[in-house]
Amino acid sequence: MEQNRGHRSCGQTNLTSGTTLGGRSQWKIWLMNEAESEAGGIYVFDDEASLQAHLEGPLAGAVKAHPALSDMSAKVFDSIEKLTAITRGPIGIGRSV
């Protein structure tokens, strides 16, 4: 995802104020590459239905429509939980067992 440098702070505040990932999402890591004026995030969802609800929901719609943001993309990956556990990745944090 690319973001206009001049609107970066305003955009981040507007897109996070009063919103959560909702549903069965676990967390998001916010990413920023200042040199390239690019921003993004890594999201973890409990299941495919929650992922699809997020992609089709109001927060994703607001991001797509935000005037300071451009060149949006989303890629879906499965996690490799066994290897992630070895490197102490936070997969499963907050998840009911």
ZIZIQUI-V397724 format. One line per field, one symbol per residue. burial: # if it has 16 or more other ideal C-beta (glycine too) atoms within 10 Angstrom, else .. Layout:
BEGIN
burial: ???
END
This chain:
BEGIN
burial: ###....#..#...#.....#..###............#...###....##.##........#..#.##.....................#......
END
